[in-house]
Amino acid sequence: MTDLDARVATPHAPLLRRAAPALLGYAAVRALGLLALALWSAARGKSAYTLLTARWDALWYTRVAELGYGYEVRLPNGDVHSNLAFFPLLPWLERSLHALTPLSYADAGFAVSLLASLAAACGIFAVAERVYGARTGIFAALLWAVLPVGVVQSMAYSESLFTALAAWSLYALATGRWITAGALAALAGLTRPVGVAVVAAVWVSGVVSYGRDRSRMRPPGAQGAAHAPAREPGASDGPRASARTPERTVDISTHSGTTWTPGDTQAPYAPPWRRALGMLIAPLGAAGYVLWVGQRTGKGPLGYLDVQAGWRNGFDGGYAFARFVADKFTSIPSAFAGAGLVVGVALLLWLYLAGLRRRQPVELLVYTGVVLALALCASSYFGSKPRLLMPAFPVLLPLAGALARLRTSRSVLVTAVLAVAAAVYGAFWLNGSGPP
C-alpha cells in the first residue's frame, strides 16, 4: 500500500472525509497559483487582487450586483454590450454577501469564487470516485486545479460556481437524487448559458433510466449484463450495478442501505415521479432568465440571442473558430500557435472518445459533449475559449485514471510539475492585455 493509499479514507467514510486529500491538494495548487500571480503582478507594478476582482467580466458582475440590470455600452462600431448577457446567480450571491457582511461587491465575488472552487473540486472528486475510485477522484480534482487557465477558478467570474453546481448535479444523478439534480441544474442555468448542458444531462439520463426500468420488468435472463468501467488497481471488489437491482436510493455519503463500491455507475432506483419532477425543475433556471430577458427587451423568446449578438457571440458550428485557426498558418511565427490550437482540440476530442470507450455514465458524456460543442462551435471572443472549456471536467477522468495507476511518487511529481507550469502561465496570462 502506498502512502497516498493509506491517506485515502475507506468507501464507508463520509464523503467529505474521503475528499479531504483532494481538497487539500487543490487548495495547495491554487495557493501556489495566487502566489505566482502576486509576485508577477508586483514585478509589473500591477495589483493581483484587482486582476482577480475588478477587471473584465468581474466588473460587469459587480455592476449587476450593485445597480441591477439595464446598463449597456455602445461602441463606435455600433455593437451594444448589455449587462443582460450576464446570468444573475453570481450577482445575486454577491449582493447577498455584501448585505450580510462588510465585504464590498468585488470582495464578495472573490469570496464566492473561492468557496465555489472548493465545492467544485469536491464535486469533481465525488463524480470521479463514483465512477473509477478514490485515487482517480483525487487526481481528477488536482488536474482541474492545474489547468493552464486554472487561475480563473480564483477570479470573481462564474466558472467555479457553475462547475460546482454542474458537478454536484451530475453526482446527484449518479446517486439517484433526481430532485436535487434538477434543482442544481436549474441553478446552473441561472449561472451561465452553458447551463443547458446540465439540463441536457438530466433529461437524457432521465429518459435512459425510464428505458432501464422497463428492461428490469422483463423476465430474468431477457437482458444481457452490461459492463462496468474498468476500475483502478486496488479498488475493492463488489457487485456491479448491472448485476443487481437496488430497491431504494443509496445515501452514498454514509452508505446506509444498498452497498456501493467504486465502479457502480448505474444510479439506484428512484420512483418515477421523482425523476419526472427533477426533469421538470431542471430547465426552469435557464428558461426563466432567457424569457425574462426577452420580455425586458421586448423582443420575445429570442431576445437573449440579440443581446449576445451585441457582444458578437453566436453559434456558427465552429466556422469562425476554424477560420481563426487557419489564419494562424499564414505566417511562420503564428503557425506554431495554430499548430498548438489544432493539437489542443484534437486532445480534447481524443479524451472525450476515451471516456466513451471507457463507458462513462451517459450523464457525463452528454454534459461534456454539450460543453465542448458550445465552447468550440461558438463565434465568441477566441481568447476566452480555454476558460469556456473549463467546466468540461469529465474529459480529465482518463488522464486522472492514468495518474492513479502510476506509483504515487511519480504521479505526485507529474502533478507538481504541472502545478508550477500552470501557476507561471496563469500569472503571465492574467497580466496580459486582453480579457481571459
Sequence and secondary structure as in RCSB ss.txt:
>XXXX:A:sequence
MTDLDARVATPHAPLLRRAAPALLGYAAVRALGLLALALWSAARGKSAYTLLTARWDALWYTRVAELGYGYEVRL
PNGDVHSNLAFFPLLPWLERSLHALTPLSYADAGFAVSLLASLAAACGIFAVAERVYGARTGIFAALLWAVLPVG
VVQSMAYSESLFTALAAWSLYALATGRWITAGALAALAGLTRPVGVAVVAAVWVSGVVSYGRDRSRMRPPGAQGA
AHAPAREPGASDGPRASARTPERTVDISTHSGTTWTPGDTQAPYAPPWRRALGMLIAPLGAAGYVLWVGQRTGKG
PLGYLDVQAGWRNGFDGGYAFARFVADKFTSIPSAFAGAGLVVGVALLLWLYLAGLRRRQPVELLVYTGVVLALA
LCASSYFGSKPRLLMPAFPVLLPLAGALARLRTSRSVLVTAVLAVAAAVYGAFWLNGSGPP
>XXXX:A:secstr
  HHHHHS  TTS HHHHHHHHHHHHHHHHHHHHHHHHHHHHHTT  HHHHHHSSTHHHHHHHHHHH S  EEE 
TTS EEEGGGS SHHHHHHHHHHHHSS  HHHHHHHHHHHHHHHHHHHHHHHHHHHH HHHHHHHHHHHHTSTTG
GGGGSSSSHHHHHHHHHHHHHHHHTT HHHHHHHHHHHHTT TTHHHHHHHHHHHHHHHHHHHHHHTS TTSS  
       TT      GGG   SS  BTTTTBSS   TT  S     HHHHHHHHHHTTHHHHHHHHHHHHHHTSG
GGHHHHHHHHTT  B TTHHHHHHHHHGGGSHHHHHHHHHHHHHHHHHHHHHHHHHHTT  HHHHHHHHHHHHHH
HSB S GGGHHHHTTT GGGGHHHHHHHHHS HHHHHHHHHHHHHHHHHHHHHHHTSSS  
